[in-house]
Each structure stands twice: as C-alpha cells, then as structure tokens.
C-alpha cells in the first residue's frame, strides 16, 4: 500500500500542474476571445428550458469467454428551466415519473472555465439497476445494487480563444468561423459498488472466474488525457461541434468476491466524448442538442475487465435578452471577487 500511495502522489503532481502553480486563478472580466472566430454574448442574459436524459452504467466482462454482465439504471427523463449570464449558468431540472421499478438517484455536476482551463466535477449516486447480458438472459430488477462515483476532469485548451468548448455547447456565445484546438489535461475518479449478493447470476457463473463474482468494490483511477476539438460553422447559423479526449492512467483499490483482494496496479483506459449540434442566431434564439460521455475501462488483474460510464444527452432552447437584471449583475460582480489559489 505504501508503494501504491507513492505512485498516486507522483501522478497527482504530474497531472495537476495548473493547480500547483503559484498563479492566482479567478473569475475575471469577459473571457479573451478572438473576434474573428467568436462573438461574445457576455453582456446579455438568457432564459432557457431544457430536457435531459442521463445514464450511469457499469459492466463486468470475461476476456476468456467474451461474456459480459451489464447494469444500467431505469431510464429517467428530466425537464427544467435555467438562466445564463456572463459566467453564471444555472439549470434546475425535475424528473418525470416512470412506470415500473425505478432507480433512485442523486447526481450533481459542476462545469466551469478558469481562463483556458475547463474543469468538470461530478458526483453520482444510484440505487437499483436493470441487469442485462449478451446471451439474451432475462433478470429481475436489482434493488440491492448501489453505485457511487465521484469524478474530476480538467482540460487545458491551447486555443480556447477560438474554440471555447464549454461555452459553445451551452449556447452562451456565437461561433462565427470554423476552428479546431488541441489540449491536454488530467482526471481522477473514485467508483464504489455494493450489492447484497454476487453481481454475476448463477446461470452465468460458468462463463466467469471466481474473482468476477463481486458484491463490493472500491476503486480509484487517476491519469492524463489529451485530445482535439473542432467547431464547424454551417450556413444559416447552424454548427457542429465534436471533441475526442482519450486518456490513460492507473487503477487501484480493493474487490470483494467471496474474499477481499487487491488487484495489481495496471494501466486503465479512459475516453471522454463531447458533441453538439445546434442553431445559434446572431441575436436572440439558440437551440442546441449536446451529449457528453465519460467512460473508464479497468483491468482487474485476472481474466475480467470492469468498465463504467456516465453520460447525458441534453436539449436546450434559450432566448437572449439585452436588458440587465439587477440581482444577476450583483451576483456576477461578487463572484468576480472570488479567487482560487
């Protein structure tokens, strides 16, 4: 364990250089944008309605038999309203009722930009999953299965003044000319699973080794990522945006399958995909469909592979106003005084 902690601390210091600097980061004046590529809507505010579909699933796969057992929450659609002003973006959603067994969940996600750094922080807690395999098996809803995930991504955008990735996906600026950008960053994720019995049902035990019959696991992943994003401006104020951010790191933790064991430190793979298509007028209206998927694949040091995925699909319709709202202006000014060291 001493060696594992030493390795984690070394990687932690490597993948977080932006936050190890003595430079002060904070909410400053309007972002520096290249007016030849982007038109800022910093001084206008918008009201928004949206609908979103989220997922948080995981799977255990045998590399010997190519059999997998996948757990996914029951589908839940949410609708909501929000406001956007300067660097403030607040969306509040409400889940729609579903028939049949439903997953209980709580998740919160925070995304913001500090100069040319994109930062994403999220926490997902789910209880109750639908079970599926690739042999066509039918399974009851597993109310006993619980999953928790806490994640952190940061991404240093080399060309954020021409392709502000987060802002364009949110509709808070207008891209006027196509451009692309490279970037590098880092991530760390913690994932925990709990169940009252094995996640591998009895009818599939012959396809998996004993180490896969897990009823508890706690794993910590940390690594680096790099990628490319491109914004394509189409006629009549339409656009396409895509970003591919692959990463590589290590995974440590402990797993309980009959008895508790610690998998060796082995490389894991990560992929973050972001995409959007939308219409953003030069003046008032914007309509955007966006998707964001984060997936980590880990080797448990035997014949089994574990992966989990968090993602969301979102439709936003917004309308910009040019008049000021007093409390938004006061809030923005106060937040501009917040400093991050």
N, C-alpha and C positions, 0 to 999 in steps of 0.2 A: 504493500500500500504506500510506503514511503516513496518508492520509485514512481508509482503512478501519479502521486501528487506532485512530485518534482516535474514530471513531463507535462502535466496540465498547466502548471505555473509558467513554464517556459513558453508553451504555445500561447497561453493567455497574454503574455507580454508581447509576443510577436504579432498576434492578430489584432491587437487593440492599440496601435501606435497613435492613432488620432486622439485617444483619450489619455495617453500617457504624456502628452505634450504639456508644456507649461503655458501654452497659448490659451487665452480665455475665449470660450465659445459662448455665444448667447443669441437671443433674438435681437437682431439688429434692424436697420432700416430696410426698405424694399430690397429683395434679392437682386444681385447683379446679373442682368440678363442681356444677351446680345440682341439688340432691337432689329437686326437683320433677319433673325430666326424666330424670335418670340415677342409677342406683345403682352405686356403685363396687365393684369386686372387687379393689381394690388389695392387700389383706392376704391374699388366698388365692392359691394357685398351681394350675396345671392341667397335666395331661399331655395330649398331642394326637397324633393320627395324621392324615395328610393325603395327598391326591393332587393333582397339579398338571400342567397342560398349558401349555407356553409356546410363543411364536412370535416370530420376528424376521424380518420380510419387507420387501421393497422392490420398487418398480416404476418403470418409465420409460414415460411416456405422451406420444404426439404429440397436440398440441392441434389440429392441422390435420386429421388422419385419424381421431382418437379411437381409435387403436390403442395397446394397452399390452403391455408385456412384464413379467411378474411373476416374482419369485424368492422361494421360500419354503423353509424347512428341512423335512426329513422330520419327520413328527410323532413326538414322543417324550413318553411319559407317565412321570412320576416319582411315587414314593411315599416316605413318610418319617414321622418322629416328631419331636416337639418338646416344649418346655416354655414356659410363660408365667408370669412372676412380677413384679409391680409393673411397672416399665418394661422388664424383660427379656423378649424374645421370641426364641426360638431354634428354628428349624425346619431339620432336616437331611434332605435327600431323596436318593434313589438312582434313577437312570434304569432303566427296564425295557427289555430287549432288543427290537429291532425287526428285521423281515426286510427284505432288500433293501438298497440303498445307504442309508447313514445319514449325517446331518450330524454333524460333530464340533463340539462347542461348549463354551464355558465362560461362565457368567454368574453374577454376584453382585449382589444388590440389598440395600440398607440403607434402612430406613424408620424414622424416629423423630420424636418430637414434643418441641420445646423450647418450653415454655409453650404459647402459642397459635399456634406455627409448626409446620406439617407439612413435613418435609424428606424427599425421596426422592433417593437416589443409586444409580446402577446402571452396570454395565459388562457389555457383551455382545460375545462374540467367536464367530463362526460360520464354518465352512468346509464347503462342499458344499451345493448348493441344487437343488431341483426347479424347473424352468422351465415357465411357462405363458403363453399369450397369449389374446386374446379372439377369435381366428379359428379356434380348435379345433385348433391345431398340437400335435404331439407331439414332445418333446425328451428327449434323454438327460440323465441326472443330471450336473450341472456340478460336478465335484470341484474345479475350479480357482478357483471364485468364493469370495472371502473377504470378510467384513464385520465391522467393528468399530464399536461405538457406546459412547460414554460420555455419560451424561446426568445432569442435576441439575434438580430441581424444588423450589421452596419455595412454600408457600401460607399466607398469613396469614388464619386463620379468625376472623371477627368474633364468632362465637357458639359458640366451642368448648366452653364450659361446659355447653351444652345439646345440642350435636351433635358429640361427639368422633369425627370421621370415621374416622380410622385405627383407634382402639380398638374401635369397633363392628364394623368389617369383620373384625377379628381375634378377636372374641368375648371381649375382655378387660374388658367392662363390660356392664351391662344397661340398655337404653333403656326407660324406663317411660312416656314420654309423647311424642307426635309433635312434631317441631320442624324448622325449617329454618335455614340460615345462608348468608350471602354471604361472599365472601372475595376477596382479590387476592394476586398473587404474581409470580414470575418464573421463567425457565428458561434454561438453556443446554445445548446438545447438540453433540457432535462425532461425525461419521459418516465412515467411510472404506470405500471399496470397492476391491477389487483382483481382476483376472481375467487369465488368460493370453491371452485374445482378447476381441473385442467382446462386450458383453452383448446386442447386437441380432443375432440369427441372420440368415444370408444371405437366407432366404426372406421376411424382413420388412423388409429394408433399403429397399425402395421406399416403405414407409409412414413412414419416419423420415428426418429430416435427418441430415447427416453428424455434426453435433455430438452426436447421441444415441448414436453408436457408441463407447460409453465402455468403456475397460478399466481406468481408475483415476479415482477422485475422492476428494477430502478436503474436507469442508465443515463449517463452524462456524455454528450457529444460536443466536441469543440474542434474548430478548424478554420481554414481560409477559403475564400471564394474569389472568383474573377469572372467577368462577363462582358457582354456587349448589349447595348440597347439602341434601337433605331426608331425614329418617328418619321412616318411617311405622310406628307401632306397631300391630300386628294382634292380634286375640284369641288367647288360649291361648299367649302368649309368642312368637309369630312376629313378624317385622318385615321391612320392605322398605327399602332404602337406595339412593339414587342421587345422583350428583354429575356435573355437566357443567362442565368448566373449559376454555373456549376461550382461545386466546392469539394474539398477533400479534407478529412480530419481523422480523429481517433475517437473511439468509444470505450468507456469504462463503466463498471457498475457491478451489480450482482443479480443473479437469477435464481429463482426457487422452482425447482421441478422435482418434487419428492424430497430432495435435499438442496441446500443453497450452494451455488458455485459461482466463481468469479471468472468470466471469460477473459482470455488474454487480451492485451492491448493490440488491436488490429485496426487497419485503416477502414474508414467508412466513407460512403459517397453521399453527396447532397446535391440537390438541384432545386433552384428557385426559378419559376417561370411566371412572367407577368405579361399581360396582353390587354389591349383595349382597342375598341373601335367606337367612333363617335362623330357627333356633329357639334361644332362649337362656333356659333355665329360671332361675327365681329362686334356685336353689340350686346344682345340680351340673353338668348337662349342657348343652353347646351344639353345634349343627350349623350350619355356615354354608357357602354356596356364594357365592364372590365372583369378580369379574372386574375387570381393570384394563388399559386400553388407552391407549397414548400414540402419537400419530401427528403427523408434521410433513410438510407439503407445500411444496416449494420450486420457484420458477420459475428455470430456468437461463438466462434472458435471451434465449431464442430460441423456437422453436415446441415445445419439450419441457418437460415437467414431471416432477419427481422427487419421490417420497414414500417414507417408510419408517415402519414400525410395529413397536413392541414391545408385547407383551401377555402376559397369563397368565390362566388360569381355575383356580380352586383350591377344593377341598372339604376342610373341616376338621371333625373330630369331636373334641371335648375334654371332659375331666372335671375338675371343680374339687375341690381338697382344702382343708380348713381348717387342717390341721396344718402347722407350719413345717418347712422343710428347711434345715439348718444352712449348707451351702455356698452356697445361693441367697441366704440372708439376708446372709451376709458379703459376697458379690459385690455385692449391691444397695447395701449401705452404702458399699462402696469406690467404686462408680460415682457415688454421690450426691456424692462429694467432687470429681468431675471438673468443671472449669469451662471454659466456652467464652467467649472474649473477642472 
